[in-house]
Amino acid sequence: MICLISVGACVSSFAQKSTKKTANKKMNTITKTTFGQLPDGQTADLFTLRSAAGVEVRISNYGGIISHLLVPDKNGVKEDVVLGYDHLDGYLKASPYFGALIGRYGNRIADAKFTLEGKEYPLAVNSGVNSIHGGKKGFDKKIWKAEVIEAENALKLSYVSPDGEEGFPGTLSTEVTYRLTDDNALEIEYRSTTDKTTIVNLTNHTYFNFTGAKADVLDHIVTINADYLVPVNKNLIPTGELRAVKGTPFDFLQPHVVGERINDPEDDQIKVAGGYDHCWVVNGEPKTLRPTATAYEPTSGRFMEVFTTEPGIQFYTGNFLSNNITGKNNITYRKRIGFCFETQHYPDSPNQPQFPSVVLRPGEEYYTKTVYKFSVK
């Protein structure tokens, strides 16, 4: 279902059918190739999943990276619509989290520390004075155990993070399942358990560009199903308030071109982030799979719907990309050549008790699900 009227009104039948598996359909074959070798000698593999309707996704067990995502345009021509590299070497040399699984904690934690059950935990400082995306060697830089699930056209990745890794408490066991359905939906399910009280906030950091990166993303049309924004200070840490988006450049309840208001000189949040790099508060009941955002590129006709169980979504427009990265097809990944829809809890939640909790205790299971569904208009 295509809807560019209002994301809140665009409740496709997919939301009710999202758990339906492909087991009763013709089974797709998942292939594996070698992606490259790490300096310590470990081998990274690349798994290719294909849907009956023409979408193809390639995922590495190194960082859970989505390296390629081939999606048909309105004429049936498939193009790769995500930023990244053809080989592992590129990710090892320079990668602003292209396509990667992010953990233990997606987004920023203020002053690289938090207090849990009366104890302060210092973390790696890797973003100004803050910690971001799990530290200096987060989940995006780990080799995950891979299991192919042919009957579901799915790849399950598993990783056990030891107690104290990057400063986080508890041994955290995590499974992330990528599933590609025959109606061109890429489902991502995250599960974690711990043996000690800890915090967790997992997400995926894929950069999309529905022109195949032939142009920037400023002409993409976006909706975000959110009445409120999580505003940030000069260090991009939440101020603690939730701010209504109505009447601001952050109101995407109706479709807006990305570049329309991205340089608004009067908006303090635009100025502090150099564009969009904020978390929106997703409307609807948290922990239920609900319409979250859409993106549409008029020239190709490619259209994407996002659904999530998470309370927030970070919309990032590649403000910190520069001309020093050359990716696939020898394309220079300049500023605003890609955008991210990172479904997650709010930034700095461990230090903001009024935000939804990110605490995980022994005996509990962390579970979230996000779906990216592709079609054309």
Backbone torsions as a table, in degrees:
resi	resn	phi	psi	omega
1	MET	NA	130.4	178.4
2	ILE	-104.0	133.2	179.6
3	CYS	-146.1	117.5	175.1
4	LEU	-119.7	26.0	178.7
5	ILE	-90.8	-56.0	179.8
6	SER	-158.9	128.6	-177.8
7	VAL	-63.5	-30.3	178.7
8	GLY	-65.9	-29.5	179.8
9	ALA	-89.3	-10.0	-174.9
10	CYS	-89.8	71.4	179.2
11	VAL	-100.2	91.6	-176.1
12	SER	-75.1	163.2	178.4
13	SER	-63.4	-15.7	179.3
14	PHE	-59.6	-37.2	-176.6
15	ALA	-58.9	-31.5	178.6
16	GLN	-85.7	-18.9	-175.3
17	LYS	-106.8	5.9	-168.7
18	SER	-63.7	-22.3	-178.6
19	THR	-91.0	-1.6	-179.0
20	LYS	-70.2	127.4	-177.6
21	LYS	-90.3	170.2	-177.6
22	THR	-101.0	15.2	-172.7
23	ALA	-62.0	-28.5	-177.3
24	ASN	-88.3	-0.6	179.2
25	LYS	-101.5	176.2	178.3
26	LYS	-59.6	128.4	-175.4
27	MET	-73.5	132.7	176.0
28	ASN	-89.3	147.6	179.6
29	THR	-94.0	126.3	177.4
30	ILE	-94.7	126.5	-178.0
31	THR	-106.1	154.7	179.8
32	LYS	-128.7	134.5	174.7
33	THR	-133.1	166.4	176.9
34	THR	-82.0	131.4	-177.6
35	PHE	-96.2	-27.8	-179.9
36	GLY	155.1	-177.6	-177.2
37	GLN	-125.9	137.3	177.8
38	LEU	-80.1	160.8	179.2
39	PRO	-57.2	-27.3	-179.9
40	ASP	-85.6	4.3	176.7
41	GLY	96.3	-11.0	178.0
42	GLN	-66.9	146.1	179.5
43	THR	-101.2	133.6	174.8
44	ALA	-100.6	135.1	179.6
45	ASP	-107.2	162.9	177.5
46	LEU	-127.9	125.0	-177.9
47	PHE	-109.5	134.2	-179.4
48	THR	-112.3	123.5	176.1
49	LEU	-111.7	138.6	179.7
50	ARG	-128.1	144.0	176.0
51	SER	-102.2	159.2	179.4
52	ALA	-64.8	-24.0	-176.6
53	ALA	-94.2	4.9	168.2
54	GLY	110.2	1.8	176.6
55	VAL	-88.0	142.8	178.0
56	GLU	-132.1	131.5	178.5
57	VAL	-127.8	138.2	177.5
58	ARG	-116.6	128.4	-173.5
59	ILE	-130.3	132.6	178.4
60	SER	-98.9	149.4	172.0
61	ASN	-79.4	-3.5	168.9
62	TYR	-85.9	108.6	178.2
63	GLY	69.6	7.6	-177.0
64	GLY	59.7	28.8	-170.6
65	ILE	-71.2	129.0	167.1
66	ILE	-84.2	101.9	-173.9
67	SER	-88.0	-31.0	-179.2
68	HIS	-141.8	142.8	174.3
69	LEU	-143.0	103.7	-176.6
70	LEU	-95.5	121.0	-174.6
71	VAL	-129.6	133.1	178.3
72	PRO	-67.9	148.7	171.4
73	ASP	-93.1	-170.7	-175.3
74	LYS	-67.1	-14.9	176.3
75	ASN	-101.5	6.3	179.1
76	GLY	85.1	6.4	-179.1
77	VAL	-85.7	124.6	-178.7
78	LYS	-87.7	137.8	174.8
79	GLU	-138.6	155.9	175.5
80	ASP	-79.3	123.9	-172.3
81	VAL	-112.8	17.3	176.8
82	VAL	-127.5	150.9	177.6
83	LEU	-81.4	153.1	179.2
84	GLY	158.4	-156.9	-176.8
85	TYR	-130.1	158.6	178.0
86	ASP	-79.1	-23.3	-176.4
87	HIS	-133.7	161.3	-177.4
88	LEU	-59.0	-35.9	-175.4
89	ASP	-51.3	-39.5	-179.1
90	GLY	-61.2	-41.6	-179.8
91	TYR	-69.0	-30.0	179.7
92	LEU	-75.5	-28.9	-175.7
93	LYS	-88.1	-45.3	-176.0
94	ALA	-160.4	110.4	178.1
95	SER	-152.7	114.6	175.1
96	PRO	-78.8	55.4	176.5
97	TYR	67.1	31.3	178.6
98	PHE	-52.5	116.7	170.7
99	GLY	68.5	6.2	-165.0
100	ALA	-88.7	155.2	165.7
101	LEU	-73.2	136.5	-176.7
102	ILE	-116.2	128.4	178.5
103	GLY	-172.3	166.0	4.7
104	ARG	-72.8	-21.5	-175.8
105	TYR	-130.0	112.0	175.9
106	GLY	-71.8	140.6	179.5
107	ASN	80.4	-166.4	-167.7
108	ARG	-95.1	147.3	170.0
109	ILE	-121.7	122.1	-171.9
110	ALA	-61.2	134.7	175.5
111	ASP	55.8	20.1	175.1
112	ALA	52.5	45.4	176.3
113	LYS	-163.1	157.6	174.0
114	PHE	-153.2	161.0	179.4
115	THR	-115.2	130.9	-178.6
116	LEU	-135.9	124.5	-179.1
117	GLU	51.8	41.4	175.1
118	GLY	82.6	-1.0	-179.4
119	LYS	-114.1	134.9	178.0
120	GLU	-89.3	135.1	179.7
121	TYR	-117.0	111.7	175.3
122	PRO	-78.8	142.5	-179.1
123	LEU	-121.2	170.6	177.5
124	ALA	-65.9	137.2	175.5
125	VAL	-91.7	111.0	-176.9
126	ASN	-140.3	17.8	176.0
127	SER	-153.2	86.5	-172.3
128	GLY	64.5	-121.7	176.9
129	VAL	-96.5	3.7	-173.5
130	ASN	-107.2	171.0	169.8
131	SER	-105.6	141.7	-178.9
132	ILE	-137.4	141.0	169.4
133	HIS	55.4	36.8	172.1
134	GLY	92.4	-0.4	176.3
135	GLY	105.0	-165.9	-174.8
136	LYS	-72.5	-28.2	176.5
137	LYS	-136.0	74.2	-178.4
138	GLY	-82.1	-167.1	-177.4
139	PHE	-60.8	-23.3	-179.9
140	ASP	-69.5	-12.5	-177.3
141	LYS	-118.3	22.7	-179.4
142	LYS	-111.7	150.1	168.9
143	ILE	-85.2	122.8	-179.4
144	TRP	-98.3	147.0	172.3
145	LYS	-71.9	130.6	-174.8
146	ALA	-111.2	137.6	175.9
147	GLU	-132.9	120.6	177.5
148	VAL	-82.9	131.6	176.1
149	ILE	-117.0	86.3	-173.8
150	GLU	-58.2	-41.6	-175.3
151	ALA	-62.0	-23.3	-180.0
152	GLU	-109.5	4.5	-173.3
153	ASN	49.7	53.5	-170.7
154	ALA	-134.9	156.8	175.2
155	LEU	-126.4	122.5	177.6
156	LYS	-103.9	125.9	178.3
157	LEU	-112.2	136.7	-177.2
158	SER	-129.1	141.9	176.8
159	TYR	-150.0	137.0	176.4
160	VAL	-109.0	114.5	179.6
161	SER	-93.6	118.0	-174.8
162	PRO	-69.6	156.3	177.0
163	ASP	-54.1	126.4	178.1
164	GLY	92.2	-7.1	-179.4
165	GLU	-60.8	126.8	-177.2
166	GLU	56.4	19.0	176.4
167	GLY	96.0	-6.3	-176.0
168	PHE	-85.0	139.4	-179.6
169	PRO	-79.7	154.0	173.5
170	GLY	85.5	146.4	170.4
171	THR	-81.8	114.6	-174.9
172	LEU	-104.6	118.4	177.1
173	SER	-100.4	122.6	-172.6
174	THR	-126.7	138.4	171.2
175	GLU	-124.8	132.1	175.3
176	VAL	-125.1	124.6	-179.0
177	THR	-112.8	122.5	171.9
178	TYR	-97.5	127.8	-179.3
179	ARG	-131.6	128.8	179.1
180	LEU	-110.2	115.6	-176.7
181	THR	-89.3	164.8	-177.4
182	ASP	-76.4	-5.6	171.6
183	ASP	-103.4	26.6	171.2
184	ASN	65.9	38.7	173.2
185	ALA	-108.7	127.9	174.2
186	LEU	-97.9	109.6	-178.9
187	GLU	-97.5	139.0	175.8
188	ILE	-127.9	119.9	178.0
189	GLU	-113.6	133.4	-178.3
190	TYR	-117.2	132.9	176.2
191	ARG	-136.7	137.0	176.4
192	SER	-144.1	148.2	170.5
193	THR	-133.7	159.6	-176.8
194	THR	-139.4	157.0	175.8
195	ASP	-102.3	1.3	178.6
196	LYS	-151.0	145.9	179.9
197	THR	-54.5	131.1	-175.1
198	THR	-149.8	-173.0	173.2
199	ILE	-122.8	150.6	178.6
200	VAL	-153.3	141.1	179.6
201	ASN	-157.4	95.2	-174.6
202	LEU	-98.6	149.6	177.2
203	THR	-158.4	179.4	175.0
204	ASN	-122.4	140.4	-171.3
205	HIS	-113.3	42.5	178.1
206	THR	-70.8	136.2	173.4
207	TYR	-97.9	121.9	-179.4
208	PHE	-101.1	149.4	168.8
209	ASN	-155.9	108.7	-171.7
210	PHE	-80.3	1.0	170.8
211	THR	-90.5	0.9	-172.5
212	GLY	74.4	25.6	179.5
213	ALA	66.2	21.5	174.0
214	LYS	-77.8	-18.6	177.0
215	ALA	-143.2	170.7	177.0
216	ASP	-75.7	-175.7	-174.3
217	VAL	-99.7	10.3	-174.3
218	LEU	-68.0	-20.1	178.2
219	ASP	-94.5	-1.9	173.7
220	HIS	-66.5	149.1	179.7
221	ILE	-109.8	126.6	-170.8
222	VAL	-123.3	145.1	164.7
223	THR	-126.6	148.0	176.2
224	ILE	-136.0	123.4	-175.5
225	ASN	-82.0	74.2	-174.8
226	ALA	-151.9	129.9	175.0
227	ASP	-88.5	-17.5	-174.4
228	TYR	-131.8	153.7	179.2
229	LEU	-118.5	154.0	171.9
230	VAL	-99.4	94.8	-177.7
231	PRO	-69.0	155.8	-174.7
232	VAL	-128.0	162.7	176.7
233	ASN	-92.9	-167.9	-175.4
234	LYS	-65.6	-20.4	176.4
235	ASN	-94.5	11.2	179.8
236	LEU	62.5	31.8	175.0
237	ILE	-104.6	135.3	-179.9
238	PRO	-53.0	140.3	176.7
239	THR	-75.9	-16.5	-179.2
240	GLY	106.4	-14.4	179.0
241	GLU	-94.5	166.8	167.8
242	LEU	-116.8	128.4	-172.9
243	ARG	-114.2	133.2	177.5
244	ALA	-63.2	138.8	-178.5
245	VAL	-86.7	-15.9	-175.5
246	LYS	-55.5	129.9	178.5
247	GLY	79.0	11.8	-179.9
248	THR	-122.6	167.9	175.7
249	PRO	-65.8	-4.2	-178.1
250	PHE	-98.4	5.2	177.7
251	ASP	-85.8	103.0	177.4
252	PHE	-115.9	23.7	177.0
253	LEU	-63.5	-32.1	169.2
254	GLN	-105.5	154.6	-176.9
255	PRO	-62.1	135.6	175.4
256	HIS	-137.8	143.3	172.6
257	VAL	-68.6	135.6	-175.1
258	VAL	-55.8	-42.7	-175.9
259	GLY	-79.1	-4.6	-174.0
260	GLU	-60.9	-40.8	-173.7
261	ARG	-130.9	12.6	-171.6
262	ILE	-69.4	-19.0	179.4
263	ASN	-114.8	24.6	-178.3
264	ASP	-54.5	114.3	-174.9
265	PRO	-74.5	-11.6	-176.4
266	GLU	-95.9	-12.6	-174.4
267	ASP	-93.9	123.0	-176.4
268	ASP	-65.4	-33.3	-179.0
269	GLN	-74.0	-35.2	174.2
270	ILE	-62.8	-43.9	-177.4
271	LYS	-66.7	-41.3	-175.3
272	VAL	-68.9	-29.9	-177.8
273	ALA	-102.7	-6.6	-176.9
274	GLY	68.3	30.7	-176.7
275	GLY	132.8	-145.2	178.6
276	TYR	-96.8	121.6	172.8
277	ASP	-157.9	63.3	-169.8
278	HIS	-137.1	161.1	175.9
279	CYS	-101.9	125.8	174.8
280	TRP	-95.9	147.9	178.5
281	VAL	-89.8	107.4	-173.2
282	VAL	-67.6	129.4	177.4
283	ASN	-65.6	155.5	177.4
284	GLY	100.3	-179.5	-174.8
285	GLU	-81.2	117.7	176.6
286	PRO	-58.5	153.1	-178.3
287	LYS	75.3	2.1	172.3
288	THR	-110.4	141.9	179.5
289	LEU	-73.6	118.3	-172.5
290	ARG	-143.3	157.4	178.9
291	PRO	-60.3	132.3	-171.5
292	THR	-121.8	-45.9	-176.5
293	ALA	-161.6	163.2	172.1
294	THR	-139.5	156.6	173.5
295	ALA	-141.1	137.0	-176.6
296	TYR	-137.6	135.2	177.7
297	GLU	-117.5	111.8	-169.6
298	PRO	-62.9	-36.8	-176.2
299	THR	-65.5	-46.8	180.0
300	SER	-84.3	-24.5	-175.0
301	GLY	81.1	2.2	-178.7
302	ARG	-68.7	138.9	-175.8
303	PHE	-137.2	135.6	-179.9
304	MET	-129.4	132.9	172.1
305	GLU	-108.2	140.6	177.8
306	VAL	-117.0	133.9	175.2
307	PHE	-126.3	144.6	178.0
308	THR	-153.3	159.3	171.0
309	THR	-95.9	-4.8	-174.4
310	GLU	-77.7	158.3	179.5
311	PRO	-78.5	-17.3	-175.5
312	GLY	-141.0	166.3	174.2
313	ILE	-141.7	126.7	176.6
314	GLN	-89.9	120.1	174.7
315	PHE	-103.6	115.3	-176.0
316	TYR	-123.6	133.1	-173.4
317	THR	-110.6	31.9	173.7
318	GLY	62.5	35.8	-176.3
319	ASN	-65.4	-25.8	-175.8
320	PHE	-98.9	2.0	174.1
321	LEU	-71.1	146.6	178.9
322	SER	-135.3	-175.6	-174.2
323	ASN	-84.1	13.1	-176.2
324	ASN	-97.6	9.6	177.6
325	ILE	-120.5	124.0	174.7
326	THR	-112.1	120.5	-174.5
327	GLY	-105.2	-148.5	-178.6
328	LYS	-59.9	149.4	179.5
329	ASN	58.8	24.7	177.4
330	ASN	59.5	30.3	-179.7
331	ILE	-89.3	131.9	175.2
332	THR	-78.8	124.6	-177.9
333	TYR	-88.2	81.7	-178.0
334	ARG	-81.0	175.7	179.3
335	LYS	-53.5	132.2	175.8
336	ARG	65.1	31.2	174.8
337	ILE	-86.7	-8.2	178.9
338	GLY	-151.6	159.6	174.9
339	PHE	-130.9	152.9	178.9
340	CYS	-119.4	141.4	166.8
341	PHE	-115.7	92.9	-176.3
342	GLU	-99.5	104.5	179.5
343	THR	-77.7	135.9	-168.6
344	GLN	-174.8	176.8	163.7
345	HIS	-79.9	169.1	-176.4
346	TYR	-68.7	151.1	175.7
347	PRO	-58.9	150.0	174.7
348	ASP	57.6	24.4	-179.6
349	SER	-57.3	-34.9	179.3
350	PRO	-59.7	-24.4	-179.4
351	ASN	-104.6	6.8	-177.1
352	GLN	-128.4	86.3	-172.9
353	PRO	-61.3	-19.0	179.1
354	GLN	-79.3	-11.5	177.9
355	PHE	-83.5	158.6	174.7
356	PRO	-53.6	139.4	-172.6
357	SER	-70.4	142.9	174.0
358	VAL	-113.3	15.0	-177.9
359	VAL	-79.8	133.1	175.5
360	LEU	-121.2	130.6	-177.2
361	ARG	-114.3	158.6	175.5
362	PRO	-55.8	139.4	-178.5
363	GLY	89.8	-11.0	177.2
364	GLU	-101.4	160.7	173.6
365	GLU	-121.4	126.9	170.2
366	TYR	-80.3	126.0	179.2
367	TYR	-142.2	128.2	171.0
368	THR	-142.2	160.5	179.3
369	LYS	-141.5	138.0	175.7
370	THR	-134.1	142.8	-179.0
371	VAL	-130.4	132.5	171.9
372	TYR	-112.8	112.6	-175.1
373	LYS	-111.5	129.7	-172.8
374	PHE	-110.4	140.5	174.9
375	SER	-155.1	-169.5	177.4
376	VAL	-134.0	157.5	177.2
377	LYS	-125.2	NA	NA
